[in-house]
Amino acid sequence: MRPIKFAALAAALLFTIATSLPAAAHKGIHIHDPYARVIGANGVVFLLIDNHEDADDILLSASSPVAGMAMLMNDTEDANGVMHMRDVPEGFTVKAGQSRLLTNVADHVMLSDLSQKPKPGDTLQLTLTFLHAGAVTVTVPVDNLRTTDPGMGPTPYDAKSAAVEPGTADTTAPAHDMGTMDMSAKPAP
């Protein structure tokens, strides 16, 4: 009888550890399956953001040491089928417990004035700054031939933030800088 009680107690203890540790390990903002397309001095980055927190977070900005400017952008199609790209200074909200896809012809990160010209197979560094999670640095592979959306991974390029402690929101994080880009041409409503 005694070995059975010990085995039951050990199983209960292992179950408690197994179910509590992964929850803590999964907290934070997770970045899945990032990739970039680069043409000339410009590039675009696609990825999947997964919010494992209990509160919404906002991707406020992006930066890269190889880009003169990194911008959060959105593509939309008007009633006439014409595509328009616009800056998104308010950032991209990622709801608590949900995902946000940054992909082709939708939300994405635009890289301009690249100081290096990465080739397919090369990687570049991208730092994503979130309101609550802070900075998350991602290594992004260049893949100009890829046509599929980012997925859940895992891939060797996935990254994540630390878990966000309640009440530690950084409301002073700067928005992304549009620099000298002329954004005066607004799409027709």
N, C-alpha and C positions, 0 to 999 in steps of 0.2 A: 504494500500500500504506500509506503513512504516514497519509493521511486516515482510512482505515478503522481503524487502531490508535487514533488520537486519538479517533474517534467511539466506539469500544468503551470506551476508558478514561473518557471523559466520561459515557457511559451508566452505567457501573458506579459512578462517583462520585455521579451524580444518584440512582441507585437506593439507594445507601447512605444518603445524606442523607434521601431521601424515606421510607425505612423506619425510620430512627432518630428523627427529629424528631417525627413524630406520636405515637410511643409515649410520649415525654416529655410532650407536650402533653396526652395523655389520662390521665395519672396523676392521682390524687386522688379525692375524692368529687364526683360530679356530681349535681345536682338537676335533674330534668326535669319540664316541664309542670305547674308548681304552679298550684293555683287554690283559692279559698276560697268558702264559702257563709256568708253572714252573715244572721242573723235577730235583730233587736233588739240586745241588748247582748252577744250571743254569736256565735261563729263556729267553723267547722271548716276545716282546711286539708288538702288532699290533694296528693300529689306522688309522684314516683318517685325513689328514691335509687339511684345506680349507683356501686358501689365498684370503682374501677380500680386499686386497690392490691393488693399481694401478701399482705396481712394483713387479718383481719377488723377492722371498726371498729364502734363503738356510737354511735348517736344518743342522747346523754345528756339533752338538754334543748332547749327552744325558748323564745324570748322575742320579744315585739313591743312597740314603744313605744306602740302603741294598745291593748294588752291589760293589764288588771290582773294577769292570770294566763294562762300558756300551759302546757298539760299534754300529755304523751304519753299517749294513751288507746288502748284496744282494746275493740271490741264483739264479744261472743260470743253465740251462741244456745244455750240449754240444751235438754235433752231434751224439754221441753214447748213448744218454739218461742218462748220468752220471751227477748227480747234484754236483755243486761246490758252496761253500760259500766264498765270498770275502769281505774284508774290503772296505769301501767306504770313504776314507779320505777326498775327496772333498765335501762330504755331499750330501744331496738330494735337488735338486732345486724344488721349488713349484712356477710355473708360476703365474703371476698376474691374478686374477680372476678365477683360476683353483684349482683343488684338486690333492693331491697325496696320494695314498693308500699304506700303509705299511701293508703287509699281508703275509700269509704263502707262502713259495716258491717264494719269491720276495724280495722287500725292507723290512727291519724290524730293530728293535732295539734288540740287543743281550745283555743279562745281564749275567755276569759271576762272580764266587766266591761270591755267596750270603751269607751274614752274618746271615740272618734269612731264614728260610724255610717256605715261605708263603704257606698256604693250599688253595684249592679251596674255594672261598667265602671271603678270606682275601683280603686286598688291599695293594698296595705299592705305594710310591711316585716316580715320574719320572719327571725330569726337562729336557725339550727340549730347546736347545739354537739355536736361529735363527740369521742370519746375521743382519737383520733389526729390527725384532720384539723383539729381546732379549730373555730372559728366560721366558718360559711358563711351569708352574708346573701343573702336571696332577696326579690325583688319579686314579690308574689303578687296576681294580678288577682282581683277578686270577680266570680263568675259563679254566681248562684243558680239558673239554669236548667239548668246543665250536669249531665248524668247519666252521662257516660262516665268511665272510669278515666283517670288520667294516663298518657300515652304516652311514647315515647322522644324526642319532639321532632324537630327543634329548634323551640323557641318563643322569642319575644323575652324570656321570663322565666326561661330556664334559667340555672343558676349552677354554679360548681364551686369546690372548695378548691384550694389549692396542693398539689403533690405532697408526700407525707409522707416525711420523711427517716427512714431506719431508726434505731431507738433513740431517737426523740424523742417517745414517747408521753407525753401529759399525763394522769397518773393522778390528778391533784388536781382535775380539772374537776368543778364541783358538779352534783349531780342537780337536777332541776327541783323547784321549791317548790310544794307543794300548798296553801300558804296556809291559809285557814280553811275550805276546802271539807270538808264532812262526808262522809267515805268509810266510815263505820261500817257502812252497809248493804251487806253482801257478798252476791254472788249465791249461790244454793243450788247445791251441787255437782251 
